[in-house]
């Protein structure tokens, strides 16, 4: 019998593999869902339902010329895509997939996630800087400002959850939702976290660092081949990670009747990912100053209000 | 803010809407009869060429893809000695069809004209000319126009009065 407990090699390997596979498959899922919402058919030629489209894309990316511009800062240029991939993947370490499935059981899991998601911005900044290209540096600058701004509200918005559950441990946060998901008492926090999560994963409509219409491709303008592929899959890893965390924090993680916990978790995460794609498929991108104004003038006060209100209520309840 | 949620909902409703696109090579899209595709030269109901080589289509063509030369047969009818359309230039704008006074040149609902050799995109008169009347079944230019040809003098066309003799004083 193979040991599949928390932190066992089998669990680590399985989670790593499934995270990468799911993120790669998201390329197909996104194209298909966008097609459905735009009244098209979407990829359906390669393999059953077009599922092997991912394989075709991968083969294409691997065999493309891996070009490094002569004007680029070579070591940094090579390092940048690795950072986003590595940070996003290591973020999966603390995700509680099920009561007995996971990589580590950190008692500061939430802080660990916040730290990693801020680290991933180095990838964009370094890519923009190393490309030595004005569009890339603009994209990198935007990524830096956007991530720093939205990091603030992201951190504050989850503190309500931390107060209610009394822990930074994601497993204990899930267990604290046995009587009701935190989406209800923490709706404001959820809204702020959702917007911040979209901004953090640099997904449309908040994909200003790579805004194709203005910046060619933003920070990854000069990237090609598998280096571009790593940015690409890193973005999907970010979406998966954010979805998993939203499910953990606000939708009761693995909790649910009848079905096994792992299935519940995957189901909820899948719905959340689909919502991410729906947002991308329907909302226009704001201007950069609108993004900043929205963040600092609406989301920050909302997150602070949520923090204060939750704290006040929690104290009152504790006193009675 | 509410408009964003409304947009999300409107897009989400499209989950159950049937796709507008079709599986192209296996399934052909429905093209209307007025679709502007491959150009043909039609014949009148009597089976004669409609084209009178007036050159209006070539003049109207914005990309100059039509070339033709006028010739005249023994009955006095004009016809194109050659008629050549370079479909590698044609933009299917339909101006030639609008310019044509005899309904000879018409665009058809066919767009599958791919060729490996560019030269094969140049269609000569024998490729363009079809046996049918196209979109206008009963129209015959010489039967309604005042042109005199062999077997039909001025004033003998449909809805036409005999020409006024300007040399006489009588009304």
Interface residues (C-beta under 8 A of the other chain):
Chain A: X35 X36 X37 X38 X39 X40 X41 X278 X279 X281 X282 X283
Chain B: X4 X7 X8 X10 X11 X12 X14 X15 X17 X18 X19 X20 X21 X23
